[in-house]
Amino acid sequence: MARLLRASCLLSLLLAGFIPPSQGQEKSKMDCHAGVGGTIYEYGALTIDGEEYIPFKRYAGKYILFVNVASY
Protein backbone atom coordinates (compact mmCIF):
# COMPACT_ATOMS: atom_id res chain seq x y z
CA MET A 1 0.00 0.00 0.00
CA ALA A 2 2.84 2.41 0.89
CA ARG A 3 4.55 1.71 -2.45
CA LEU A 4 1.35 2.52 -4.33
CA LEU A 5 1.00 5.79 -2.41
CA ARG A 6 4.62 6.73 -3.13
CA ALA A 7 4.23 5.88 -6.81
CA SER A 8 1.07 7.98 -7.12
CA CYS A 9 2.81 10.96 -5.48
CA LEU A 10 5.78 10.68 -7.83
CA LEU A 11 3.50 10.37 -10.84
CA SER A 12 1.65 13.53 -9.76
CA LEU A 13 4.93 15.46 -9.51
CA LEU A 14 6.06 14.17 -12.89
CA LEU A 15 2.80 15.17 -14.57
CA ALA A 16 2.86 18.60 -12.90
CA GLY A 17 6.10 19.30 -14.76
CA PHE A 18 4.22 19.23 -18.06
CA ILE A 19 1.80 22.02 -17.07
CA PRO A 20 2.89 25.36 -18.56
CA PRO A 21 3.17 28.33 -16.18
CA SER A 22 0.19 30.68 -15.98
CA GLN A 23 0.28 34.09 -17.59
CA GLY A 24 2.74 36.23 -15.59
CA GLN A 25 3.67 33.43 -13.19
CA GLU A 26 7.25 33.26 -14.43
CA LYS A 27 7.75 36.90 -13.41
CA SER A 28 6.47 36.55 -9.86
CA LYS A 29 8.85 37.35 -7.04
CA MET A 30 8.66 36.72 -3.33
CA ASP A 31 10.86 38.30 -0.67
CA CYS A 32 11.59 35.57 1.86
CA HIS A 33 14.44 37.08 3.87
CA ALA A 34 15.21 40.76 4.28
CA GLY A 35 18.66 41.61 3.00
CA VAL A 36 18.84 38.73 0.52
CA GLY A 37 18.54 40.18 -2.94
CA GLY A 38 18.73 39.08 -6.52
CA THR A 39 17.33 36.03 -8.20
CA ILE A 40 17.95 32.31 -7.80
CA TYR A 41 20.28 32.53 -10.81
CA GLU A 42 22.84 34.44 -8.74
CA TYR A 43 23.29 31.41 -6.47
CA GLY A 44 24.37 27.82 -6.82
CA ALA A 45 25.03 24.66 -4.84
CA LEU A 46 27.67 22.04 -4.29
CA THR A 47 27.10 18.54 -5.59
CA ILE A 48 26.31 15.96 -2.94
CA ASP A 49 29.96 14.85 -2.81
CA GLY A 50 31.09 18.48 -2.51
CA GLU A 51 33.39 18.22 -5.52
CA GLU A 52 31.66 20.60 -7.93
CA TYR A 53 29.83 23.92 -7.66
CA ILE A 54 26.75 24.12 -9.89
CA PRO A 55 25.56 27.68 -10.72
CA PHE A 56 21.78 27.85 -10.99
CA LYS A 57 22.05 30.18 -14.01
CA ARG A 58 22.90 27.01 -15.94
CA TYR A 59 19.21 26.10 -15.68
CA ALA A 60 17.70 29.45 -16.72
CA GLY A 61 14.55 28.92 -18.79
CA LYS A 62 14.09 25.31 -17.64
CA TYR A 63 11.70 23.79 -15.12
CA ILE A 64 13.45 22.87 -11.88
CA LEU A 65 12.26 21.09 -8.76
CA PHE A 66 14.30 21.94 -5.68
CA VAL A 67 14.21 19.30 -2.97
CA ASN A 68 15.52 20.06 0.51
CA VAL A 69 17.17 16.88 1.75
CA ALA A 70 18.75 18.39 4.85
CA SER A 71 18.71 16.06 7.82
CA TYR A 72 18.07 17.18 11.34
N, C-alpha and C positions, 0 to 999 in steps of 0.2 A: 504494500500500500504506500509506504514512504517513497519507494522508487517511482511509482506512478505520479505521486505528487511532485517530486523533484523534476521529473521529465516534463510535466505539464507547465511548471514554472519556467523551465528553460525554453520550452517551445514558445511560450508567451513573450519572453524577452527577445527571442530570435525574430519572431513575427513583428514585434514592435519596431525593430530596426528598419523594416521596409516601409513604414509610414512616413510620408514626407512631412517636414515641419510646416506648421500653420503659417499663414501670412504674417510676417513681422516677427515670428518667434525667434529666428536666427539672430535678430538684432537686440534681443532682450538682455538686460544686464541687471545683476543683483549685487548689492554691496553687502558682503557677509561680515567683513572685519574692517573696522576703521583703520586707515593708514595703509592698507594693502591696496595698491592700485594696479592698473593695467588689465590685461586680459590673460586668459589661460595660456595663450601662445608665448608669453614672456617667461614661462616657467618650464620645468621639465622634471624628470625623475630618474633615479638610478634603477638599473635592472635588478632583478631579485638577487643576483649574485654580487651586485655592487661593482661590477666591472665596467659598465658602460653608462654614460649619461644620455638620456633620450630627450631632446627638446620637443615640447608639445607642438611647436610650429610645424613640425614635420607632418602633422596630421590635419593641418588647416584645410577646411572644406570637406572633411570626411566625418562620418558618424563615429562617435567614440563612446564607449561605456566605461566609466571609471568605477572600479571596485575597490573599496577600502578593505584590505585584508590585515589590518593591524591587529595584533593580539594584545590582550590585556593581561 
